[in-house]
């Protein structure tokens, strides 16, 4: 182990000593990321940068078919279950995944069916606060958390998971509580295969029911795979210099498919957009993360390939209204009354208030000022490219006159008479969210100066804590879809138990029924009109104010070839990538 550690350190040092030279090396890809890797543990990771790195080292049962969002390829499963091939039951409740033989982990040990079951069990039962376990817990077990009413691990959840995930005749079999159309999409992005023996040898969960409570909801750095990896994928971890913000991947020559074209990938965190741009133009980086505005600035650069107007699976700059804010000792409400110096806890329970905010917001000005025209007005939570998105569906058209009429009608005219002071929370450092808040502040003041919005930035963990505590009357946030299915766009905002809807008190029976019906419908032709109806309902009821649909972009040196873009994996898949000298 010491010799491997020394070799990894030497490899990282060599790559770090000559970062520009590495970009000249056709065997090494230098990739500038905008954010740090948070963790390498597949059961803990829930940020896009960590999931990108993990996906280069680990594999699940199935994978997305290139850029497609609704087609899959087998990976550790040898077959993608469908009703036609008999591996998906007619009622949509049982999926059988015959497992591929002859696959090994990076350490050379064989992948066994028991490892594959253990991997899914560990993903389900890690259940860390704010983590991804609920993506599979709910369809398989019918619960969002593995904890019981006492806040501790519930043994009944272990038993339910053990029953829902089984090995039968060399196949992994999943039994769902009810049909769940997005299941393959979730499995393509989460719960890859890990080695039970390797995790246990490094102090992690050994897979037993008795040991599970000690490994439930672990602190990030206590997770057994936080800083190490032993996957089956085309790349393996060579070194991770957290202080230097550099992670090095090396080709896994024992990969069960043909080895990757690249010998190594050097991933560097460069948060500043301008510095990433400079490094790409100098040739110090081969690929950089770029938003549409940054990519547009590189479009005419020599030796650079820019792809723009790529589909993006996100809902940015959403203004979230709280229907029933916590009333006691809540500074987000100001005075807590309609006296001109605050708002009551149920301020946004009145649709006329929400409608007025939507009518006042100048979305076109926001796009010009903050996106340089490189975005489009949004009319609901479902982004372009997914079923239910309707290009002809219009949101609220700005009209200060109609906004004023709506506010005059609310609360018997009390709001119009008294005015209000409304603190609005946003994630500090997120420029597009601050710009939404400033635009809203200016537009409401244009109605009347006594309508006062205060923009208050918080670190993201603090803002999420305030959201869970139901405190802000209004906040601005974004949602990046976990998987490419309209359910994951509509349910967080419109479902009764959605990540935003529940803490903000939105519970529309019609919306919730549509969310549940669409998720359980396996026929794509039947699902599409259900999501279109949800999208229209989101406009009419205005539980949130959706601002823009944005697009993905990619900037790389022209010598980087075979790059495939999938919006659910916007940072890329390095397996097919090659690089000319």
DRENBA-277438 format. One record per atom (N, C-alpha, C): x, y, z; residue in three letters. Coordinates in steps of 0.2 Angstrom, whole numbers, plus 5000, padded with zeros to 4 digits. Each point is the difference from the previous one (the first is absolute). Example, Ala and Ser with C-alpha at 12.3 -4.5 7.8 and 13.67 -1.06 7.14 Angstrom:
! residues 2
506649725039ALA499650065000ALA500450065000ALA499850054996SER500450065001SER499650055003SER
***
This chain:
! residues 581
500449945000UNK499650065000UNK500450065000UNK500650005004UNK500450065000UNK500350014993UNK500249954997UNK500350014993UNK499550034995UNK499449985001UNK499550024995UNK499950085002UNK500050025006UNK499950075002UNK500650044998UNK500649975000UNK500550044998UNK500050014992UNK499849954997UNK500050004992UNK499450054998UNK499550005004UNK499450054998UNK500350075002UNK500350015005UNK500350075002UNK500550024995UNK500449964997UNK500550014995UNK499750024994UNK499449964998UNK499750024994UNK499650075000UNK499750015006UNK499750075000UNK500550055000UNK500649995004UNK500550055000UNK500350024993UNK500149944996UNK500250014993UNK499550044996UNK499449985001UNK499550044996UNK499950075002UNK500150015007UNK499950075002UNK500650044999UNK500649974999UNK500650044999UNK500050034993UNK499649984995UNK500050024993UNK499350004998UNK499550045003UNK499350004998UNK500050024992UNK500350064998UNK499950014993UNK500349954995UNK500649965002UNK500249954996UNK499649945000UNK499649995006UNK499549954999UNK499550014995UNK499850064999UNK499550024995UNK500349984993UNK500650004999UNK500449994994UNK500049924999UNK499949965005UNK500149935000UNK499449974997UNK500049964994UNK499449984997UNK499749945005UNK500449985004UNK499749945005UNK499650035006UNK500150065001UNK499750035007UNK499550064998UNK499450005002UNK499550054999UNK500150045007UNK500050074999UNK500050055005UNK499350035000UNK499649995005UNK499350035000UNK500050045006UNK499850074999UNK499950055005UNK499250005002UNK499949985006UNK499450005003UNK499850065004UNK499450025000UNK499850065004UNK499949995007UNK499949945003UNK499949995007UNK500449945002UNK500249995006UNK500349955003UNK499749935000UNK500349955000UNK499749935002UNK499950005007UNK499449985002UNK499850005007UNK500149945003UNK499949944997UNK500249945003UNK500049954994UNK500349945001UNK500049954995UNK499649945002UNK499650005005UNK499649955002UNK499350004997UNK499949954996UNK499450004996UNK499350005004UNK500049985006UNK499450005004UNK499950075003UNK500550045000UNK500050075004UNK499950054995UNK500450004994UNK500050054995UNK499350024997UNK499950075000UNK499450024997UNK500150074996UNK500750024999UNK500150064996UNK500349974993UNK499950054995UNK500149984993UNK500849984999UNK500450045004UNK500749994999UNK500249935002UNK499849985006UNK500249945003UNK499749944996UNK499450014998UNK499749954996UNK500349994993UNK500350054997UNK500350004994UNK500749955001UNK500350025005UNK500749965002UNK499849935001UNK499549995004UNK499849935002UNK499849964994UNK499750034995UNK499749964994UNK500649984996UNK500650035001UNK500649984996UNK500349935003UNK499949995006UNK500349955004UNK499549945001UNK499450015001UNK499549955002UNK499549994994UNK499649945000UNK499549994996UNK499449975003UNK499450014997UNK499449975003UNK499749954996UNK499449985001UNK499749954996UNK499950024993UNK499850064998UNK499950024994UNK500350074999UNK500050034994UNK500350074999UNK499650034994UNK500050065000UNK499750044994UNK500349984994UNK499650004994UNK500349984994UNK500250064996UNK500750025001UNK500350064997UNK499650065003UNK499850044995UNK499650075002UNK499349995002UNK499749934999UNK499349995001UNK499850015007UNK499450025001UNK499750015007UNK499549945002UNK499849974995UNK499549945001UNK500249944997UNK500649994998UNK500349934998UNK500649985004UNK500049945001UNK500549985005UNK500449944997UNK500749995002UNK500449954998UNK500149965007UNK500149934999UNK500249965006UNK500750015002UNK500250005006UNK500750015003UNK500149935004UNK499950015006UNK500149945004UNK499549955000UNK499450024998UNK499549964997UNK500149984993UNK499849944998UNK500249984993UNK499450024996UNK499450025003UNK499450014996UNK499650065003UNK499850054996UNK499550055003UNK499349975000UNK499750005006UNK499349975001UNK499550044996UNK499649974996UNK499450034997UNK499549945001UNK499350034998UNK499549955000UNK500149954994UNK500250034995UNK500149964994UNK500549945001UNK500550015004UNK500549955001UNK499949955006UNK499450025003UNK499849965006UNK500450025007UNK500550045000UNK500350015006UNK499750065004UNK499550034997UNK499550055004UNK499449975000UNK499749995006UNK499349975000UNK499550044997UNK499449974998UNK499550034997UNK499750065004UNK500049995007UNK499750055004UNK500550055002UNK500650004997UNK500550055002UNK500350005007UNK499949955003UNK500250005007UNK500749965001UNK500249954996UNK500649965001UNK500550014994UNK500650025001UNK500550004996UNK500549955001UNK500249964995UNK500649955001UNK500650034995UNK500650005003UNK500650024997UNK500549945000UNK500049964995UNK500549954999UNK500750035001UNK500449975004UNK500750045001UNK500549974996UNK500450054997UNK500649984996UNK500549965004UNK500349954997UNK500549975003UNK500750024998UNK500549995004UNK500750014998UNK500250075001UNK499750045004UNK500150075001UNK500450005007UNK500550045000UNK500450015006UNK500150075003UNK500150015006UNK500150075003UNK500750024998UNK500250065002UNK500650034998UNK500649965004UNK499849975006UNK500549965004UNK500149934997UNK499649984995UNK500149944997UNK499549945002UNK499650025006UNK499649955002UNK499350004996UNK499749945000UNK499449994995UNK499450035003UNK499650034996UNK499450035002UNK499549945000UNK499749995006UNK499549955001UNK499350035001UNK499549954998UNK499350035001UNK499950035007UNK500349975005UNK499950025007UNK500350075001UNK500550024996UNK500350075000UNK499550054997UNK499649984995UNK499650044997UNK499450015004UNK499749955004UNK499550015004UNK500250055006UNK500649985003UNK500350045005UNK500050084998UNK500250014994UNK500150074998UNK499350045000UNK499549964998UNK499350045000UNK499850005007UNK500149955004UNK499850015007UNK500450065004UNK500650004998UNK500450065003UNK499850064998UNK499850014994UNK499750064997UNK499450025003UNK499549955001UNK499450015003UNK500150025008UNK500449975003UNK500050005007UNK500550055003UNK500550034996UNK500450055002UNK499650065003UNK499550024995UNK499550055002UNK500250065004UNK500650034997UNK500250065004UNK499650064999UNK500050045004UNK499550065000UNK500250044993UNK499450014997UNK500150044994UNK500349964994UNK500149935001UNK500349964995UNK499549974995UNK500349964996UNK499649974994UNK499649935001UNK500149985006UNK499749935002UNK499250004998UNK499750065001UNK499350004999UNK499849984993UNK500450014995UNK499949994993UNK499849934999UNK500349955004UNK499849934999UNK499649985006UNK500150035006UNK499649985005UNK499250004999UNK499850064997UNK499350014999UNK499749944995UNK500349994994UNK499749954996UNK500049935002UNK500649995004UNK500149935002UNK499649985007UNK500050055004UNK499749995007UNK499450045002UNK499950054996UNK499550055002UNK500150055005UNK500650015002UNK500250055005UNK500650044997UNK500050065003UNK500650054998UNK500649995004UNK499949985006UNK500650005005UNK500049935003UNK500649985002UNK500049935003UNK499950015008UNK499950065002UNK500050015008UNK499249995001UNK499949985007UNK499349995002UNK499850075004UNK499550005003UNK499750065003UNK500550025006UNK500449965002UNK500550025006UNK500650034997UNK500150014993UNK500550024997UNK500649964999UNK499949945002UNK500649954999UNK499849954995UNK500549964998UNK499949954994UNK499549955002UNK499549994996UNK499449965001UNK500249934997UNK500049955005UNK500149934998UNK499649974994UNK499350035000UNK499549984995UNK500350024993UNK500350055000UNK500250034993UNK500649954998UNK500449985004UNK500549954998UNK499749944997UNK499549975004UNK499649944998UNK499750014993UNK499750064999UNK499650024994UNK500550004994UNK500650035001UNK500550014995UNK500349934998UNK500149965005UNK500249934999UNK499549964996UNK499450015001UNK499549974996UNK499950034993UNK500150064999UNK499950034994UNK500649994995UNK500649995003UNK500649994996UNK500249935001UNK500049954995UNK500249935001UNK500449984994UNK500449945001UNK500349974995UNK499749934998UNK499849994994UNK499649944998UNK500349984994UNK500349945000UNK500349974994UNK500550044996UNK500450035004UNK500550044996UNK499850074998UNK499450025002UNK499750074998UNK499850045006UNK500150065000UNK499850055005UNK499350014999UNK499549995005UNK499350014999UNK499850065004UNK499750054998UNK499750055003UNK499250005000UNK499750005006UNK499350005001UNK499750075003UNK499650034996UNK499850075002UNK499450005003UNK499850055004UNK499450015004UNK499450014995UNK500250054995UNK499550014994UNK500450024994UNK499750004994UNK500450014994UNK500350075001UNK500750014997UNK500350065000UNK500450014994UNK499750034995UNK500350014994UNK500750024999UNK500350055005UNK500750024999UNK500549955003UNK499849945002UNK500549965003UNK500749994997UNK499949984993UNK500749994997UNK500450074999UNK499750055000UNK500350075000UNK500450015006UNK499749985006UNK500350015006UNK500649955001UNK499949944998UNK500549955000UNK500650014996UNK499950044994UNK500550024996UNK500550055002UNK499850035006UNK500450065002UNK500249995008UNK499749955003UNK500149995007UNK500149925002UNK500349995006UNK500149935003UNK500449964995UNK500650024999UNK500449954996UNK500349945004UNK500349964997UNK500349945004UNK500650025003UNK500049985007UNK500650005004UNK500249945003UNK500649995003UNK500249945003UNK499950005007UNK499649955002UNK499849995007UNK500649995004UNK500449954998UNK500749995004UNK500450065001UNK500150044994UNK500450065001UNK499750055004UNK499450015000UNK499750055005UNK500149985007UNK499849935001UNK500149985007UNK500750005003UNK500549994995UNK500750005002UNK500250075002UNK499750054998UNK500250075001UNK499550035005UNK499749965004UNK499650025006UNK499350024998UNK499749984994UNK499450024998UNK499549945002UNK499450014998UNK499449955002UNK500249934996UNK499949955004UNK500149934998UNK499449974997UNK499450045000UNK499449974996UNK499549975005UNK500249995007UNK499649975004UNK499550045003UNK499449985002UNK499550045004UNK500250035006UNK500449965004UNK500350025006UNK500450065000UNK500450004995UNK500550054999UNK499850064997UNK499450004997UNK499750054996UNK500050075004UNK499650005006UNK499950065003UNK500750055001UNK500649965001UNK500650045001UNK500250034994UNK499749994994UNK500350034994UNK499450034996UNK499450015004UNK499550044997UNK500150085001UNK499950044994UNK500050075000UNK500750025003UNK500549984997UNK500750015002UNK500250074999UNK500550035003UNK500350064998UNK500449994994UNK500150054996UNK500349994993UNK500649975000UNK500550025004UNK500749975001UNK500049945003UNK499549985003UNK499949935004UNK499849954995UNK499750024994UNK499849954995UNK500649964998UNK499949934999UNK500649964999UNK500450014993UNK499650034995UNK500350014994UNK500050084998UNK500150045005UNK500050074999UNK500650024996UNK500649975002UNK500650024997UNK500449954996UNK499649954998UNK500349944997UNK499549974995UNK500249954996UNK499549974995UNK500349944998UNK499549954999UNK500149934997UNK499449984996UNK500050034994UNK499449994996UNK500249954994UNK499550004995UNK500149954994UNK500150044994UNK500050075001UNK500050044994UNK500750014996UNK500050044995UNK500650004995UNK500550045003UNK499950045006UNK500650045003UNK500049985007UNK500650015003UNK500049995007UNK500450065003UNK499950005007UNK500350065004UNK500749995000UNK500450054998UNK500750005001UNK500250045006UNK499750065001UNK500150055005UNK499550055001UNK499950035006UNK499650055001UNK500350055005UNK500250064997UNK500350055004UNK499550055002UNK499749995006UNK499450055002UNK500250075000UNK500650015004UNK500350075001UNK500150034993UNK500349964996UNK500250034993UNK499550004995UNK499449975002UNK499450004996UNK500149964993UNK500449955001UNK500249964994UNK499849935001UNK499749964995UNK499849935001UNK500349974993UNK500349945001UNK500349974994UNK499749934999UNK499849994994UNK499749934998UNK500549974996UNK500149935000UNK500449974996UNK499649944996UNK500249994994UNK499649944997UNK500149945003UNK499449965000UNK500049935003UNK500149964995UNK500649974999UNK500149954994UNK499649945001UNK499849985006UNK499649945000UNK499350004999UNK499850064998UNK499250014999UNK499749954995UNK499449985002UNK499749944996UNK499850024993UNK499950064998UNK500050024993UNK500750024998UNK500150024994UNK500650024998UNK500350065004UNK500650015001UNK500350055005UNK499850074997UNK500050055004UNK499850074998UNK500650034995UNK499950044996UNK500550034995UNK500550055004UNK499750035005UNK500550045004UNK500349965006UNK500750025001UNK500349975005UNK499950035007UNK499850065000UNK499950045006UNK499650064999UNK499650025005UNK499750065000UNK500150045007UNK500250064999UNK500250055005UNK499450055001UNK499749995006UNK499450055001UNK500250055005UNK500050064998UNK500250065004UNK499450045002UNK499950025006UNK499550055002UNK500350074998UNK499650044996UNK500250074998UNK499350045001UNK499950025005UNK499350035001UNK499950074996UNK500550034998UNK499950074997UNK499949994992UNK499450024998UNK499949994993UNK500550034995UNK500350065002UNK500550034995UNK500649965000UNK500249975006UNK500649965000UNK499949944996UNK499549975001UNK499849944995UNK500150014993UNK499750064998UNK500050024993UNK500850014998UNK500350045004UNK500850014999UNK500349944999UNK499949955004UNK500449945000UNK499849964994UNK499450004998UNK499849964993UNK500450044994UNK499950065000UNK500350044995UNK500849994999UNK500350005006UNK500749985000UNK500249934999UNK499549965000UNK500249934999UNK500249965006UNK499950035006UNK500249975007UNK499449955002UNK499450014997UNK499549965001UNK499749974993UNK499749945000UNK499749974994UNK499350015000UNK499750005006UNK499350015000UNK499850045007UNK499550044999UNK499850045006UNK499250005001UNK499850015006UNK499350015001UNK499850074998UNK499550004996UNK499850074998UNK499350015000UNK499750065002UNK499350014999UNK499950034993UNK499450014998UNK499950034994UNK500350074998UNK500150045005UNK500350074999UNK500749994999UNK500449965004UNK500749985000UNK500149974993UNK499649954998UNK500149974994UNK500050044994UNK499550055000UNK499950054995UNK500650044999UNK500450025005UNK500550045000UNK500649964996UNK500049945000UNK500549964997UNK499949974993UNK499450024997UNK499749974994UNK500550014994UNK500350065000UNK500450024994UNK500849985001UNK500149975006UNK500749995002UNK500449944995UNK500650014998UNK500349964996UNK500249935004UNK499949954997UNK500249935004UNK499549985005UNK499450035001UNK499649995005UNK499349984997UNK499749945002UNK499449984998UNK499450025005UNK499550034998UNK499550025005UNK499349974998UNK499749975004UNK499349974999UNK499550045004UNK499550034997UNK499650045004UNK499349984999UNK499550035003UNK499349984999UNK499949925002UNK500349975004UNK500049935002UNK499450005005UNK499649955000UNK499549995005UNK500350005007UNK499650035005UNK500250005007UNK499549985004UNK500149965005UNK499549975004UNK500050045007UNK499850065000UNK500050045006UNK499450055000UNK499850025006UNK499550055000UNK500350065005UNK500350044996UNK500450065004UNK499650065002UNK500250035005UNK499750065002UNK499350005002UNK499849955003UNK499349995002UNK499850055006UNK499550045000UNK499850035006UNK499549965003UNK500149985006UNK499649955004UNK499650045005UNK499449995000UNK499550035005UNK499849955006UNK500150035006UNK499849965006UNK499350015002UNK499649954999UNK499250005002UNK499950015007UNK500549975004UNK499850005008UNK500750015003UNK500350055001UNK500750015003UNK499949995007UNK500549985003UNK500149995008UNK499850075003UNK499650015004UNK499850065003UNK500450035006UNK500349965004UNK500350025006UNK500750024999UNK500250065002UNK500750025000UNK500349994993UNK499750024995UNK500249994993UNK500250074997UNK500650025000UNK500250064997UNK499950014993UNK499849944996UNK499950014993UNK499350034999UNK499650005005UNK499350034999UNK500050085002UNK500650025003UNK500050075002UNK499550015006UNK499550045000UNK499650015005UNK499549945001UNK499949974994UNK499549945000UNK499350024999UNK499950074998UNK499450034999UNK499950044994UNK499450014998UNK499950054994UNK500050075003UNK500650025002UNK500150075003UNK500550044996UNK500249984994UNK500550034996UNK500749985002UNK500149965005UNK500749995003UNK500149925000UNK499549964996UNK500149935000UNK499549974996UNK499949935001UNK499549964997UNK499749955005UNK499449984999UNK499849955005UNK500249934997UNK500049955004UNK500249934998UNK499749974994UNK499450024999UNK499649974994UNK499950054995UNK500550054999UNK500050054995UNK499949974993UNK500349954999UNK500049974993UNK499549954999UNK499649985005UNK499449964999UNK499550024996UNK500050074999UNK499550034996UNK500350004993UNK499649974995UNK500250004993UNK500150064997UNK499650055002UNK500050074997UNK500750035001UNK500349995006UNK500750025002UNK500549974995UNK499949934999UNK500549974996UNK499950024993UNK499450014998UNK499950024993UNK500350074999UNK499950055005UNK500350064999UNK500750004999UNK500449965004UNK500750005000UNK500249974993UNK499649954997UNK500249984993UNK499950054995UNK499450045001UNK499950054995UNK500550065000UNK500250015006UNK500550065000UNK500749984998UNK500249945000UNK500749984999UNK500150014992UNK500650044999UNK500250014993UNK500549954998UNK499749944997UNK500549954999UNK500450014994UNK499750044995UNK500450024994UNK500650045002UNK499950055005UNK500650045002UNK500549965004UNK499849955004UNK500449955003UNK500549974995UNK499749974995UNK500449964995UNK500550054996UNK499850064999UNK500450044996UNK500650025005UNK499950015006UNK500550035005UNK500449955003UNK499749945001UNK500449955004UNK500349944995UNK499649994994UNK500249944996UNK500250024993UNK500050074999UNK500250034994UNK499649974994UNK499449985002UNK499549984995UNK500149924999UNK500449975003UNK500249934999UNK499549955005UNK499450025000UNK499549965004UNK499350024997UNK499549965002UNK499350014998UNK499650005006UNK499450035000UNK499650015005UNK499749935002UNK499949985006UNK499749945002UNK499350015002UNK499649944999UNK499350005002UNK499849955005UNK500549965002UNK499949955005UNK500649975002UNK500049945004UNK500649975002UNK500349954996UNK499749984994UNK500249954996UNK500450034994UNK500749995000UNK500450034995UNK499949974993UNK500350044995UNK499949974993UNK500449934999UNK499749964996UNK500249934999UNK499749955004UNK499650025005UNK499749945004UNK499250004998UNK499749955001UNK499349994998UNK499650055005UNK499550044997UNK499650055003UNK500250074999UNK500750014998UNK500250064998UNK499650024994UNK499750065000UNK499550024995UNK500350074997UNK500350014995UNK500350064997UNK499550065000UNK499449984998UNK499550054999UNK499750025007UNK500149975005UNK499750025007UNK500450065002UNK499650055001UNK500250075002UNK499950015008UNK500550035003UNK500050015007UNK499650075001UNK500150035005UNK499750075001UNK500450054996UNK499650044997UNK500350064996UNK500050065004UNK500550035001UNK500150065004UNK499550054999UNK499750025005UNK499550065000UNK499950035007UNK500350065001UNK500050035006UNK499350025002UNK499650014995UNK499350025001UNK499649945003UNK500149944997UNK499649945002UNK500349985007UNK500750015001UNK500349985006UNK499750055006UNK499950064998UNK499750055005UNK499349985002UNK499649984995UNK499349985001UNK500049945005UNK500549954998UNK500049945004UNK500150015008UNK500550055001UNK500250015007UNK499550045003UNK499650044996UNK499450045003UNK499549955003UNK499949954996UNK499549955002UNK500249955005UNK500650005002UNK500249955005UNK499950035007UNK499849965005UNK499950025007UNK499650065001UNK499550004996UNK499550065000UNK500350074999UNK500650004997UNK500350064998UNK500550025006UNK500149965005UNK500550025005UNK500750004998UNK500249964995UNK500750004998UNK500150064996UNK499650024996UNK500050064996UNK500150065004UNK499650005005UNK500050065005UNK500650015004UNK500249945003UNK500650005004UNK500749994997UNK500049974995UNK500749984997UNK500249945004UNK500749984999UNK500349955004UNK500850004999UNK500349975005UNK500749994999UNK500149935000UNK500449974995UNK500049934999UNK500849984999UNK500349975005UNK500649984999UNK500049934996UNK500450004995UNK500049944995UNK500749975001UNK500049935001UNK500749975000UNK500249974994UNK500750004999UNK500349974994UNK500649975002UNK500349964996UNK500749975001UNK500550054999UNK500450025004UNK500550054999UNK500649974995UNK500250054996UNK500549984995UNK499649974994UNK499449995000UNK499649984994UNK499750064996UNK500450024995UNK499850074997UNK499350004997UNK499849944997UNK499450004996UNK499450015005UNK500149975006UNK499550015005UNK499950075003UNK500650035001UNK500050075003UNK499750044995UNK500149994993UNK499750044995UNK499349995000UNK499749945001UNK499350005000UNK499750045006UNK500350005006UNK499850035005UNK500050084999UNK500550024997UNK500150074998UNK499550034995UNK499849954995UNK499550024995UNK499350005004UNK499949955004UNK499450005004UNK499950065004UNK500550025003UNK500050065005UNK499950064996UNK500350014994UNK499950064996UNK499250004997UNK499849944998UNK499350004997UNK499550015005UNK500049985006UNK499550015005UNK500150075002UNK500650035001UNK500050075001UNK499750054995UNK500049974994UNK499750044994UNK499250005001UNK499849955003UNK499250015002UNK499950055005UNK500450005005UNK499950055006UNK500749995004UNK500350065002UNK500649995004UNK499949975007UNK499450005002UNK499949965007UNK500049934999UNK500149974994UNK500149935000UNK500749994999UNK500349985006UNK500749995001UNK500349935000UNK500449984996UNK500349945000UNK500850015002UNK500249955005UNK500750015002UNK500349934998UNK500650004997UNK500349944997UNK500649985006UNK499949945002UNK500449985006UNK500449944998UNK500650004999UNK500449944998UNK500249965005UNK499949935000UNK500349955005UNK500449954996UNK500549975004UNK500349944997UNK499549954999UNK500149954995UNK499449964998UNK499849955006UNK500549975004UNK499849965005UNK499550045005UNK500250065001UNK499550045005UNK499350014997UNK500050024993UNK499450014997UNK499649945000UNK500349944999UNK499649945000UNK499749985007UNK500450025005UNK499849995007UNK499450055001UNK500050064998UNK499450045001UNK499449984996UNK500149974994UNK499549974996UNK499749945004UNK500449965003UNK499749945003UNK499650025007UNK500250065002UNK499750035006UNK499450044999UNK499950014993UNK499450034998UNK500050075001UNK500550045000UNK500150065003UNK499950064995UNK500450004994UNK499950054995UNK499350014997UNK499850065000UNK499350004996UNK500150004993UNK500650014998UNK500250004992UNK500749995000UNK500249954995UNK500749994999UNK500149984992UNK500650014998UNK500249994993UNK500549945000UNK499949954996UNK500449945000UNK500049974993UNK500449954999UNK500049974994UNK499949925001UNK499849974995UNK499949925001UNK500449974994UNK500549965001UNK500349964995UNK499749935000UNK499749984995UNK499749935000UNK500549955001UNK499849955005UNK500449945001UNK500049954995UNK499550004996UNK499949954994UNK499650034995UNK500049984994UNK499750034994UNK499349984999UNK499550025005UNK499349985000UNK499650055002UNK499450024997UNK499650055002UNK499850005007UNK500049945003UNK499849995007UNK500450045004UNK500749994999UNK500550045004UNK500050074999UNK499650034995UNK499950075000UNK499450025003UNK499449964999UNK499450025003UNK499949995007UNK500249945002UNK499949985007UNK500350045005UNK500650035000UNK500350045005UNK499650065001UNK499750034995UNK499650065001UNK499350005001UNK499749944997UNK499350005000UNK499749945004UNK500449955001UNK499849945004UNK499950025008UNK499649975003UNK499850025007UNK500649985004UNK500549964999UNK500649985004UNK500650024996UNK499950054995UNK500650024996UNK500550045005UNK500650004997UNK500650035004UNK499950075002UNK499650044995UNK499850075001UNK499350005003UNK499549974996UNK499350005002UNK499949995007UNK500249955003UNK499949985007UNK500250055005UNK500650025000UNK500250055005UNK499750074999UNK499850014994UNK499650074999UNK499349995000UNK499749955002UNK499349995001UNK499650004994UNK500249984994UNK499650004994UNK499749935000UNK499449995000UNK499649944999UNK499450004996UNK500150004994UNK499450004995UNK499849934999UNK499449985002UNK499849934998UNK500049984993UNK499850044996UNK500049994993UNK500849994997UNK500450045002UNK500750004998UNK500349935003UNK499949995006UNK500349945003UNK499749944997UNK499449994998UNK499749944997UNK500350004993UNK500150054996UNK500349994994UNK500849985000UNK500350035005UNK500749975001UNK500049935002UNK499649975004UNK500049935001UNK499849964994UNK499550024997UNK499749974994UNK500649994995UNK500350064998UNK500550004995UNK500649955002UNK500250005006UNK500649965002UNK499949934999UNK499349985002UNK499949934999UNK499849974993UNK499950054996UNK499849984993UNK500649984996UNK500149944997UNK500649984996UNK499950014993UNK499550024997UNK499950024993UNK500250074999UNK500550014996UNK500350074999UNK499450044997UNK499649974996UNK499550044996UNK499450035005UNK499949965005UNK499650025005UNK500250055005UNK500749995001UNK500350055005UNK500050074998UNK500250014994UNK500150064997UNK499450055001UNK499449994999UNK499550055001UNK499950015007UNK500149955005UNK500050015007UNK500550065002UNK500649994998UNK500550055001UNK499850074997UNK499750004994UNK499850064997UNK499550045004UNK499549965003UNK499550035004UNK500350025007UNK500549975003UNK500450035005UNK500350064999UNK500350004994UNK500450074998UNK499550055000UNK499449994997UNK499550064999UNK499750015007UNK500049955005UNK499750025006UNK500550045004UNK500749994999UNK500550045004UNK500050074998UNK499850014993UNK499950074998UNK499450045004UNK499449964999UNK499450035003UNK500050015007UNK500249955004UNK500050015007UNK500650045003UNK500650004996UNK500550045002UNK500349995007UNK500149935002UNK500349995007UNK500750025000UNK500350014994UNK500750034999UNK500050044994UNK500550045000UNK500150054994UNK500649974996UNK499949974994UNK500549974996UNK500350054996UNK500750014999UNK500250064997UNK500349984993UNK500449954999UNK500449994994UNK500149934999UNK500049984993UNK500349934998UNK500750024997UNK500549975003UNK500750014997UNK500249944996UNK500650014998UNK500349954995UNK500749985002UNK500249944999UNK500749985002UNK500550034994UNK500650005002UNK500550014996UNK500749975001UNK500449994996UNK500649965001UNK500650044996UNK500550015003UNK500650034996UNK500649955001UNK500449984995UNK500549965000UNK500550024994UNK500649975001UNK500550014995UNK499849964994UNK500150024994UNK499849964994UNK500349934999UNK500649995004UNK500349944999UNK499749955005UNK499550025004UNK499649955004UNK499449974996UNK500049934999UNK499649974995UNK499549955004UNK499549994997UNK499549955002UNK499650015007UNK499950075000UNK499650025006UNK499349994999UNK499649975005UNK499349994999UNK499750045006UNK499550034998UNK499650045005UNK499449975002UNK499949995006UNK499349985002UNK499850055006UNK499450035000UNK499950055004UNK499949985008UNK499949935001UNK500049985007UNK500749995002UNK500550004995UNK500749995002UNK500450064997UNK499850065001UNK500350064996UNK500850005001UNK500349985005UNK500750005000UNK500449954996UNK499649954997UNK500349964995UNK500149935003UNK500149954995UNK500349945001UNK500649994997UNK500549985003UNK500750014997UNK500249934997UNK499649955000UNK500249934998UNK500250014992UNK499550034996UNK500150004993UNK500550064998UNK500250045004UNK500450064998UNK500749994998UNK500250034995UNK500749994998UNK500350074999UNK500650014998UNK500450065000UNK500550004995UNK500050044995UNK500650004995UNK500650045003UNK500649984998UNK500650035002UNK500050084999UNK
***
